[in-house]
Amino acid sequence: MATKRRKETRAAPRAATALVIREIALTPRQTGIVQAETPKALIKTKPGRGGKAVQYVEGGYVVSRLNEAFSPLGWEFRVVEKGETPRKNERSAEGEVWVYGELTIVDHKNNYRVTKGQYGQHPIHEKVPYGDALKAAGTDSLKKCASLLGIALDVYWGTLDRAEEQKPTKLSPAETFERAKIMIAATRDTGGLVAYAEKLKESKIFSAEQKKELNRLISSRVDALDAPDQSKK
């Protein structure tokens, strides 16, 4: 009596999934746009806390820089959270609205996204529509997010090298250290970096370890700026 052999079936092996890690960077053209010095004619001044004048740029300037660097379809901004606080930074204000927004740079060609987040705020006034206060807070958040890329960074954090002369300072040592690192990464002036490295020697703001780290970042930044542009070859 013949017996039938049972046909065995095996599942096809699963395809291996590779994890690819790659470095992303702005093109030389984009870097030049976002790190460009802000035209003095576009820098405005308004009263700040304690009666001190505060420099700023309008939202339209930031949007134009983003459009030029990444195209209108190459960036997105959204408000993630919003709220109110009873704090009054102006005598006529009834409080303050705040938002947390995120600016995302979208590279459709290389398929990556980079997001920067920051808070923004604006006072609430009785005769001003509430929506206008939220819109202004959103614009404030957008400008701060864009400054993390380098746009108008010279306006918002340009007084960092004079921190020792400002008394009292409202920045903690840790915040000053973080902003120093951002300024070093954003500047394209090698002469200014060298001068800042000299000033660090006498600085009383940073610890020995922080000075060592800042000097390392300055050295790396100067080497990167002095290196030949391979994209032009």
C-alpha positions as CSV (number, residue, x, y, z in Angstrom):
1,M,0.0,0.0,0.0
2,A,1.5,3.3,-1.1
3,T,1.7,6.1,1.4
4,K,1.5,9.7,0.5
5,R,4.3,11.9,1.6
6,R,3.3,15.1,3.3
7,K,4.6,18.2,1.6
8,E,6.4,20.5,3.9
9,T,6.2,24.2,3.5
10,R,8.5,26.7,5.0
11,A,7.8,30.4,5.5
12,A,10.0,32.7,3.4
13,P,12.8,34.3,5.4
14,R,12.1,37.9,6.5
15,A,14.0,40.6,4.8
16,A,16.6,42.2,7.0
17,T,15.9,45.8,7.9
18,A,18.9,48.1,7.9
19,L,19.1,51.1,10.2
20,V,20.9,53.9,8.4
21,I,22.3,56.8,10.3
22,R,23.5,59.8,8.3
23,E,24.5,63.3,9.1
24,I,22.3,66.1,7.8
25,A,23.3,69.7,7.2
26,L,22.2,72.9,5.5
27,T,23.6,73.7,2.1
28,P,26.1,76.5,1.9
29,R,23.4,78.7,0.4
30,Q,20.9,78.0,3.2
31,T,23.6,78.5,5.9
32,G,24.4,81.9,4.4
33,I,20.8,83.0,4.5
34,V,19.9,81.9,8.1
35,Q,23.2,83.1,9.5
36,A,23.3,86.4,7.7
37,E,23.6,89.6,9.7
38,T,20.2,91.2,10.3
39,P,19.9,94.6,8.3
40,K,20.0,97.4,10.9
41,A,17.1,99.1,9.1
42,L,14.9,96.1,10.1
43,I,15.9,96.0,13.7
44,K,13.2,97.7,15.9
45,T,13.1,98.7,19.5
46,K,10.3,98.5,22.1
47,P,10.1,99.1,25.9
48,G,10.9,96.0,27.9
49,R,10.7,94.9,31.5
50,G,12.2,97.4,33.9
51,G,12.0,100.2,31.4
52,K,14.8,98.8,29.3
53,A,14.7,99.0,25.5
54,V,14.5,95.6,23.8
55,Q,15.5,95.0,20.2
56,Y,13.4,92.8,17.9
57,V,12.5,92.0,14.3
58,E,9.0,91.7,12.9
59,G,7.5,88.3,12.0
60,G,7.5,89.2,8.3
61,Y,11.3,89.3,8.2
62,V,11.6,85.9,9.8
63,V,9.0,84.4,7.3
64,S,10.9,85.9,4.4
65,R,14.2,84.4,5.6
66,L,12.5,81.0,6.0
67,N,10.9,81.2,2.5
68,E,14.2,82.2,0.9
69,A,16.2,79.5,2.7
70,F,13.8,76.6,2.5
71,S,11.0,77.7,0.1
72,P,7.4,78.3,1.3
73,L,6.8,74.5,1.1
74,G,10.0,73.6,3.0
75,W,9.0,74.6,6.5
76,E,6.0,74.3,8.8
77,F,5.0,76.0,12.1
78,R,2.3,74.8,14.5
79,V,1.2,75.7,18.0
80,V,1.4,72.6,20.2
81,E,0.2,74.1,23.5
82,K,-1.4,77.4,24.7
83,G,-2.5,78.9,28.0
84,E,-2.9,82.0,30.1
85,T,-1.2,83.5,33.2
86,P,-2.3,86.3,35.4
87,R,1.1,87.9,35.2
88,K,1.0,91.5,34.0
89,N,4.1,92.8,32.2
90,E,2.2,96.0,31.2
91,R,0.1,98.2,33.4
92,S,-2.9,98.1,31.1
93,A,-2.7,94.3,30.6
94,E,-5.2,91.9,32.1
95,G,-2.9,89.0,31.9
96,E,-0.8,87.2,29.4
97,V,-1.2,84.4,26.9
98,W,1.5,81.9,26.1
99,V,2.0,79.3,23.4
100,Y,4.5,76.6,22.8
101,G,5.2,76.3,19.1
102,E,7.3,74.1,16.8
103,L,9.1,75.1,13.6
104,T,9.8,72.1,11.4
105,I,12.2,72.2,8.4
106,V,11.2,69.7,5.8
107,D,13.7,68.4,3.2
108,H,11.5,66.7,0.6
109,K,14.5,65.6,-1.5
110,N,16.5,63.9,1.2
111,N,13.4,62.9,3.2
112,Y,14.2,64.3,6.6
113,R,12.6,66.7,9.1
114,V,14.2,68.8,11.8
115,T,12.1,70.5,14.5
116,K,12.9,73.4,16.9
117,G,10.5,74.3,19.7
118,Q,10.2,77.5,21.8
119,Y,7.7,79.5,23.9
120,G,6.1,82.8,23.0
121,Q,3.9,85.2,24.9
122,H,1.9,88.4,24.6
123,P,-0.2,90.5,27.0
124,I,-4.0,90.5,27.0
125,H,-5.7,93.8,26.7
126,E,-9.4,94.6,27.2
127,K,-10.0,96.3,23.8
128,V,-7.8,93.9,21.8
129,P,-9.4,90.7,20.4
130,Y,-8.2,87.6,22.2
131,G,-7.3,86.0,18.9
132,D,-4.9,88.8,18.1
133,A,-3.1,88.2,21.4
134,L,-2.8,84.5,20.5
135,K,-1.6,85.3,17.0
136,A,1.1,87.7,18.5
137,A,2.2,85.0,20.9
138,G,2.5,82.5,18.1
139,T,4.6,85.0,16.1
140,D,6.8,85.5,19.1
141,S,7.3,81.7,19.3
142,L,8.1,81.4,15.6
143,K,10.8,84.1,15.9
144,K,12.4,82.4,18.8
145,C,12.3,79.0,17.0
146,A,13.9,80.5,13.9
147,S,16.6,82.1,16.0
148,L,17.7,78.6,17.0
149,L,18.5,78.1,13.3
150,G,20.4,81.4,13.2
151,I,17.8,83.8,11.8
152,A,18.1,87.1,13.7
153,L,20.3,85.5,16.3
154,D,22.4,88.6,16.4
155,V,19.4,90.6,17.5
156,Y,18.1,88.3,20.2
157,W,21.4,87.1,21.7
158,G,23.8,89.7,20.4
159,T,24.6,91.0,23.9
160,L,26.0,87.7,25.1
161,D,29.6,88.8,25.0
162,R,28.7,91.7,27.3
163,A,27.1,89.5,29.9
164,E,29.7,90.4,32.5
165,E,28.8,94.1,32.3
166,Q,25.1,93.6,32.8
167,K,24.2,93.8,36.5
168,P,22.0,92.1,37.5
169,T,21.8,89.4,34.8
170,K,18.6,87.5,34.4
171,L,20.3,84.5,33.0
172,S,21.5,81.6,35.1
173,P,25.1,80.4,34.5
174,A,23.7,77.3,32.8
175,E,21.5,79.4,30.5
176,T,24.4,81.7,29.6
177,F,26.6,78.6,28.9
178,E,23.9,77.1,26.5
179,R,23.5,80.4,24.7
180,A,27.2,80.8,24.3
181,K,27.3,77.4,22.6
182,I,24.5,78.4,20.2
183,M,26.3,81.7,19.4
184,I,29.5,79.9,18.6
185,A,27.7,77.4,16.3
186,A,25.9,80.2,14.5
187,T,28.6,82.7,13.8
188,R,30.6,82.8,10.6
189,D,33.1,85.4,11.8
190,T,36.4,83.6,12.6
191,G,37.9,86.9,13.9
192,G,35.1,87.3,16.3
193,L,35.5,83.7,17.5
194,V,39.2,84.2,18.2
195,A,38.5,87.4,20.1
196,Y,35.8,85.6,22.1
197,A,38.2,82.8,23.0
198,E,40.7,85.5,24.3
199,K,37.9,87.0,26.4
200,L,37.0,83.7,27.9
201,K,40.4,83.6,29.6
202,E,39.4,86.4,31.9
203,S,35.7,85.5,32.2
204,K,34.2,84.9,35.6
205,I,30.9,83.6,34.3
206,F,32.0,80.2,33.2
207,S,33.7,77.4,35.1
208,A,37.0,75.9,34.0
209,E,35.2,72.9,32.5
210,Q,32.8,75.2,30.6
211,K,35.6,77.3,29.3
212,K,37.3,74.1,28.1
213,E,34.2,73.0,26.3
214,L,33.6,76.5,24.7
215,N,37.2,76.7,23.5
216,R,36.8,73.2,22.0
217,L,33.7,74.4,20.1
218,I,35.4,77.6,19.0
219,S,38.4,75.6,17.6
220,S,36.1,73.2,15.7
221,R,34.0,76.1,14.4
222,V,37.0,78.0,13.1
223,D,38.4,74.9,11.5
224,A,35.0,74.3,9.7
225,L,34.9,77.9,8.5
226,D,38.5,77.8,7.2
227,A,38.0,74.5,5.5
228,P,37.6,74.7,1.6
229,D,34.0,74.4,0.4
230,Q,33.8,71.0,-1.3
231,S,30.5,71.9,-2.9
232,K,32.2,74.4,-5.1
233,K,34.6,71.9,-6.6
